[in-house]
Amino acid sequence: MERLSMVYHRIRDLREDRDLLQQDLAEYLHCSQVAYSRYERGARDIPSEVLIAIAAFHGTSVDYLLGLTEQKEPYPQKKGAAAK
């Protein structure tokens, strides 16, 4: 699978694994279901802040979503780093 298309498959698979609807993620991201659907289909580029929010929602890392690692667990936070 091409690395660029991996993100679209991974965000869909993570959503489906939790039995969530596209509308559920759209509400969390404050966008329309149509916009979120376009993210999953690769018809619309995912802004970095949205990608970070999706990773946080699913408790994973952006690197996992992008296909740079197979490790789903997020990286540990640095001591003293505030969660956003």
C-alpha distances in whole Angstrom, upper triangle without the diagonal:
4,6,9,7,7,10,11,10,11,15,15,14,17,19,19,20,23,24,24,24,23,27,27,24,26,29,28,27,30,28,28,26,25,24,21,20,19,17,15,14,14,17,19,18,18,21,21,24,22,19,22,24,21,20,24,24,22,23,20,19,18,16,14,13,12,10,12,14,13,17,18,21,22,24,28,30,32,36,38,35,35,33,32
4,6,6,6,10,11,11,12,15,16,16,18,20,21,22,25,26,25,25,23,27,27,24,25,29,28,26,29,27,27,25,24,22,21,20,18,16,15,14,12,15,17,15,16,19,19,22,21,18,21,23,20,20,24,24,22,23,20,19,17,15,14,13,10,9,12,14,15,18,19,22,22,24,28,29,32,35,37,34,34,32,31
4,6,5,7,10,10,11,13,15,15,17,19,20,21,23,25,24,25,22,26,26,23,24,27,26,24,27,25,26,25,24,22,20,19,18,15,14,14,12,16,16,14,14,17,16,19,18,15,18,20,18,17,21,22,20,21,17,15,13,11,11,10,7,6,8,11,12,15,16,19,19,20,24,26,28,32,33,30,31,28,27
4,5,6,8,10,11,12,14,15,17,18,20,21,23,24,23,23,21,24,24,21,22,25,24,21,24,22,23,22,21,18,17,17,15,12,12,12,9,12,12,10,11,14,14,17,16,13,16,18,16,16,20,21,19,21,18,16,13,12,12,10,7,8,10,13,15,18,18,20,20,21,25,26,28,32,33,30,30,28,26
4,6,6,7,9,11,11,13,15,16,17,19,21,22,21,20,18,21,22,19,20,24,23,21,23,21,22,20,19,17,15,14,13,11,9,9,7,11,12,11,12,15,15,18,16,14,17,19,16,16,20,20,19,21,18,17,14,14,13,10,8,9,12,14,15,18,17,21,21,23,26,28,30,34,35,31,31,29,27
4,5,5,6,9,10,10,12,14,15,16,19,20,19,20,18,21,21,18,20,23,22,20,23,22,22,20,20,18,16,15,14,12,10,11,10,13,14,13,13,16,15,18,16,13,16,17,14,14,18,18,16,18,15,14,12,11,9,7,6,6,10,11,11,14,14,17,18,20,23,25,28,31,33,29,29,27,26
4,6,5,6,9,10,11,12,14,15,17,18,17,18,15,19,18,15,17,20,18,17,20,18,19,18,18,16,13,13,12,9,8,10,9,12,12,10,9,12,12,14,12,9,12,14,11,11,15,15,13,15,12,11,9,9,8,5,5,7,10,12,12,14,13,16,16,18,21,23,25,29,30,26,26,23,22
4,6,5,6,9,10,11,12,14,16,17,16,15,13,16,17,14,15,18,17,16,19,17,17,15,15,13,11,10,9,7,5,6,6,10,10,10,9,13,14,16,13,11,14,15,11,12,16,15,14,17,15,14,12,13,12,8,9,10,14,15,15,17,15,18,18,21,24,26,28,32,33,29,29,25,24
4,6,5,6,9,10,10,12,14,15,15,15,13,17,17,15,17,20,19,18,21,19,19,17,17,16,13,12,12,10,7,8,9,12,14,14,13,16,17,19,16,13,16,17,13,14,17,16,14,17,15,15,14,14,11,9,10,10,14,14,14,16,14,17,18,21,25,26,29,33,34,30,30,27,26
4,5,5,6,8,10,10,12,14,14,15,13,17,16,14,16,19,17,17,20,19,20,17,18,17,13,13,14,11,9,11,11,15,15,14,13,16,16,17,14,11,14,14,11,10,14,13,11,13,11,11,11,11,8,6,8,8,12,12,11,12,10,14,15,18,21,23,26,29,30,27,27,24,23
4,6,5,6,9,10,11,13,11,12,10,13,13,10,12,15,14,13,16,15,16,14,15,14,10,10,12,9,7,10,11,14,13,13,11,14,14,14,11,9,12,11,8,9,12,11,9,12,11,11,10,12,10,7,10,11,14,14,14,15,12,15,15,18,21,22,25,28,29,26,25,22,21
4,6,5,6,9,10,11,10,10,9,12,12,10,12,15,15,15,17,16,16,13,14,13,10,9,11,9,6,9,11,13,14,15,13,16,17,18,14,13,15,14,11,12,15,13,11,15,14,15,14,16,13,10,13,14,17,17,16,17,14,17,18,21,24,26,29,32,33,30,29,25,24
4,5,5,6,9,10,10,11,11,15,14,13,15,18,17,17,20,19,19,16,18,17,14,13,15,13,9,12,14,17,18,18,16,19,19,20,17,15,17,16,12,13,15,14,11,14,13,15,15,15,12,10,13,13,16,16,14,15,12,15,17,20,23,25,29,31,33,30,29,25,25
4,6,5,7,9,9,11,11,14,13,11,14,16,15,15,19,18,19,16,18,17,14,14,16,13,11,14,15,18,18,18,16,18,18,18,15,13,14,13,10,10,12,10,7,10,10,12,13,14,11,9,13,13,16,15,13,13,10,13,14,18,20,22,26,28,29,26,26,22,21
4,5,5,6,5,7,8,11,9,8,11,13,12,13,16,16,16,13,15,15,11,12,14,12,10,13,15,18,18,18,16,18,18,18,15,14,15,13,10,11,13,10,8,12,12,15,15,17,14,12,15,16,19,19,17,17,14,16,17,20,23,24,28,30,31,28,26,23,22
4,5,5,6,8,9,12,11,11,14,16,15,17,19,19,18,15,17,17,14,13,16,14,11,14,17,19,20,20,19,21,22,22,18,17,19,17,13,15,16,13,11,15,15,18,18,19,16,14,18,18,21,20,18,18,15,18,19,23,25,27,31,33,34,31,30,26,25
4,6,8,11,12,15,13,13,16,18,17,18,21,21,21,18,20,20,17,16,19,17,14,17,19,22,22,23,20,23,23,23,20,18,19,18,14,14,16,13,10,13,13,16,18,19,15,14,18,17,20,19,16,16,13,15,17,21,23,25,29,31,33,30,29,25,25
4,5,9,11,13,11,11,15,16,14,17,19,20,20,17,20,20,16,16,20,18,15,18,21,23,23,23,21,23,23,22,19,18,18,16,13,14,14,11,9,12,14,17,18,20,17,16,19,20,22,21,19,18,14,16,17,21,23,24,28,30,31,29,27,24,23
4,7,10,12,10,11,14,15,15,17,19,19,19,16,18,19,16,15,19,18,15,18,21,23,23,24,22,24,25,24,20,20,21,18,15,17,17,14,12,16,17,20,21,23,20,18,22,22,25,24,22,21,18,19,21,25,27,28,32,34,35,32,30,27,26
4,7,8,6,8,11,11,12,14,16,16,15,12,15,16,13,13,16,15,13,16,19,20,20,21,19,21,22,21,17,17,18,16,13,15,15,12,11,15,16,19,20,22,19,17,21,22,25,24,22,22,18,20,21,24,26,27,31,33,33,30,28,25,24
4,5,5,7,9,10,11,13,14,14,12,9,12,13,10,10,14,14,12,14,17,18,18,20,18,20,22,21,17,17,19,17,14,16,17,14,14,17,19,21,21,23,21,18,21,23,26,26,24,24,21,22,23,27,29,29,33,35,35,32,30,26,25
4,5,5,6,9,10,11,12,10,9,6,9,10,7,7,10,10,9,12,14,15,15,16,15,17,19,18,14,15,17,15,12,15,16,13,14,17,18,20,19,22,20,17,19,21,24,25,24,24,21,22,23,26,28,29,32,34,35,31,29,26,24
4,5,5,6,9,10,10,9,7,5,9,10,8,9,12,13,12,15,17,17,17,18,16,18,20,19,15,16,18,15,13,17,17,14,15,19,20,22,21,24,23,20,22,24,27,27,27,27,23,25,24,28,30,30,33,35,35,32,29,26,23
4,5,5,6,9,10,10,10,8,12,12,10,11,15,14,13,17,19,19,18,19,17,18,20,18,14,16,17,13,12,15,15,11,12,16,18,20,20,23,21,18,21,23,26,26,25,25,21,22,22,25,27,27,30,32,32,29,26,23,21
4,5,5,6,8,9,9,8,11,10,7,10,12,11,11,14,16,17,16,16,13,15,16,14,11,12,13,10,8,11,12,9,10,14,15,17,16,19,18,15,18,20,23,23,23,22,19,20,19,22,24,24,28,30,30,26,24,20,18
4,5,5,6,5,6,5,8,8,6,9,11,10,11,14,15,16,14,15,13,14,16,14,11,13,14,11,10,14,14,12,14,17,18,19,18,21,20,17,20,22,25,25,25,25,22,23,22,25,27,26,30,32,31,28,25,22,19
4,5,5,6,7,8,11,11,9,12,15,14,15,18,19,19,18,18,16,16,18,15,12,15,16,12,12,15,15,12,14,17,19,21,20,24,23,20,22,25,27,28,27,27,23,24,23,26,27,26,30,31,30,27,25,21,19
4,6,8,10,11,14,13,10,14,16,14,15,18,19,20,18,18,15,15,16,13,10,12,12,9,9,12,11,8,11,14,16,17,17,21,20,17,20,23,25,25,25,24,20,21,19,22,23,23,26,27,27,24,21,17,15
4,6,9,10,12,10,9,12,13,12,13,17,17,17,15,15,12,11,12,10,7,10,11,7,8,11,11,10,12,15,16,17,16,19,19,16,18,21,23,24,24,24,21,21,19,22,23,23,25,27,27,23,21,17,15
4,7,9,12,10,10,13,14,14,16,18,19,18,16,16,14,13,15,12,10,13,14,11,12,15,15,13,16,19,20,20,19,23,23,20,22,25,27,28,28,28,24,25,23,25,27,26,28,30,29,26,23,20,17
4,7,8,6,7,10,11,11,13,16,16,15,13,14,12,12,15,13,10,13,15,12,12,16,16,15,17,20,21,21,20,23,23,19,21,24,26,28,28,28,25,26,24,27,29,28,31,33,32,28,26,23,19
4,5,5,6,9,10,11,13,14,16,14,13,15,14,15,17,16,13,16,18,15,15,18,19,17,19,22,23,24,22,25,24,21,23,26,28,29,29,30,27,28,27,29,32,31,34,36,35,32,29,26,23
4,5,5,6,9,10,11,12,14,13,13,15,14,16,18,17,14,16,18,16,14,18,19,16,18,21,22,23,21,24,23,20,22,24,27,28,28,28,25,27,26,29,31,31,34,37,36,33,30,27,24
4,5,5,6,9,10,11,12,11,10,13,13,15,19,18,15,17,19,18,16,20,21,19,20,24,24,24,22,25,24,20,22,24,27,29,29,29,27,28,28,31,33,33,36,39,38,35,33,29,26
4,5,5,7,9,10,11,9,8,10,10,12,15,15,11,13,16,15,14,17,19,17,19,22,22,22,19,22,22,18,19,22,25,26,27,27,25,27,26,28,31,30,33,36,35,32,30,26,24
4,5,5,7,9,10,10,9,10,9,12,14,14,10,11,14,13,11,14,16,14,15,18,18,19,17,20,19,15,17,19,22,23,24,24,21,23,22,25,28,28,31,33,33,30,28,24,22
4,5,5,6,9,8,9,11,11,14,17,17,13,14,17,16,13,17,19,17,17,20,20,21,19,21,20,16,17,20,23,24,24,25,22,25,24,27,30,30,34,36,36,33,31,28,25
4,5,5,6,5,5,8,9,12,15,16,13,13,17,16,14,17,20,18,19,22,21,21,18,21,20,16,17,19,22,24,24,25,23,26,25,28,31,31,34,37,37,33,31,28,26
4,6,5,6,5,6,6,10,12,13,10,10,13,13,11,14,16,15,16,19,18,17,15,17,16,12,13,16,19,20,21,22,20,22,21,24,27,27,30,33,33,29,28,25,23
4,6,8,8,10,9,13,15,16,12,11,15,14,11,14,17,15,15,18,17,17,15,17,15,12,13,15,18,19,19,21,18,21,21,24,27,28,31,34,34,31,30,26,24
4,5,8,10,11,15,17,18,15,14,18,18,15,17,20,19,18,22,20,20,18,19,18,14,14,16,20,21,21,23,21,24,24,27,30,31,34,37,37,34,33,30,28
4,5,7,8,12,14,17,14,13,17,17,15,17,20,19,19,22,20,19,16,17,17,13,13,15,18,20,20,23,21,24,23,26,29,30,32,36,36,32,32,29,27
4,7,9,13,16,18,15,15,19,19,17,19,22,22,22,24,23,22,19,21,20,17,16,18,21,24,24,26,25,27,27,29,32,32,35,38,38,35,34,31,28
4,6,9,12,14,12,12,16,16,15,17,20,20,20,23,22,21,17,19,19,16,15,18,20,23,24,25,24,26,25,27,30,30,32,35,35,32,30,28,25
4,6,9,12,10,10,13,15,14,16,18,19,19,21,20,18,15,16,17,14,13,16,18,20,22,23,22,24,22,24,27,27,29,32,32,29,28,25,23
4,6,8,6,6,10,11,10,12,15,15,16,18,16,15,12,14,15,11,11,15,16,19,20,21,19,21,19,21,24,24,26,29,29,25,24,22,19
4,6,5,6,9,10,11,12,14,15,17,18,17,15,12,15,16,13,13,16,18,20,22,22,20,22,19,21,23,22,24,27,27,23,22,20,17
4,5,5,6,9,10,11,12,14,15,16,15,12,9,12,14,12,11,15,15,18,20,20,18,19,16,17,20,19,21,24,23,20,19,17,14
4,5,5,6,9,10,11,12,14,15,14,13,10,14,15,13,14,17,18,20,21,21,19,19,16,17,19,18,20,22,22,18,17,14,11
4,5,5,6,9,10,10,12,14,14,13,10,14,15,12,13,16,18,19,21,20,18,18,16,18,20,19,22,25,24,20,19,16,13
4,5,5,6,9,10,11,12,11,9,7,10,11,8,9,13,14,15,17,17,15,16,13,15,18,18,20,23,23,20,19,16,14
4,5,5,6,9,10,10,9,8,6,10,11,9,11,14,15,15,17,16,14,14,11,13,15,14,17,20,20,16,15,12,10
4,5,5,6,9,10,10,10,9,13,13,11,14,17,18,18,19,18,15,15,13,15,17,16,19,21,21,17,15,12,10
4,5,5,6,8,9,9,8,12,11,9,12,14,16,16,17,16,13,14,12,15,17,17,20,23,23,20,18,15,13
4,5,5,6,5,5,6,9,8,7,10,12,13,13,14,13,10,10,8,11,14,14,17,20,21,17,17,13,13
4,5,5,6,7,9,12,12,11,14,16,17,16,16,15,11,11,8,11,13,12,16,18,18,15,14,10,10
4,6,8,10,11,14,13,12,15,17,19,18,18,16,13,12,11,14,16,16,19,21,22,19,17,13,12
4,6,9,10,13,11,10,14,15,17,15,15,13,9,10,9,13,15,16,20,22,23,20,19,15,15
4,7,10,12,10,11,14,15,16,14,14,11,8,7,6,10,11,13,16,18,20,17,16,13,13
4,7,8,7,8,11,12,12,11,11,8,5,5,4,8,11,12,16,19,20,17,17,14,15
4,5,5,7,9,10,10,9,10,8,7,7,5,7,10,11,14,18,19,16,16,14,14
4,5,5,6,9,9,9,11,11,9,10,8,10,13,14,16,20,21,17,18,15,15
4,5,5,6,5,6,9,9,9,10,9,10,13,15,17,21,22,19,20,18,18
4,5,5,6,5,6,6,6,8,8,10,14,16,19,22,24,21,22,19,19
4,6,8,8,9,10,8,11,11,13,17,18,21,24,25,22,22,19,19
4,6,8,10,11,11,14,13,14,18,19,22,25,27,23,24,21,21
4,5,7,9,10,13,13,15,19,20,23,26,28,25,26,23,23
4,7,9,11,13,13,13,17,19,21,24,26,23,25,23,23
4,5,8,10,11,11,15,17,20,23,25,23,24,22,23
4,6,9,11,12,16,19,21,25,27,25,26,23,24
4,6,8,9,12,16,18,21,24,22,23,21,22
4,6,9,12,15,18,21,23,21,21,19,20
4,7,9,12,15,18,20,18,19,16,18
4,6,9,12,15,17,15,15,13,14
4,6,9,12,15,13,14,13,15
4,7,9,12,10,12,11,14
4,6,8,7,9,8,11
4,6,5,9,10,13
4,6,9,11,14
4,6,9,12
4,6,9
4,6
4
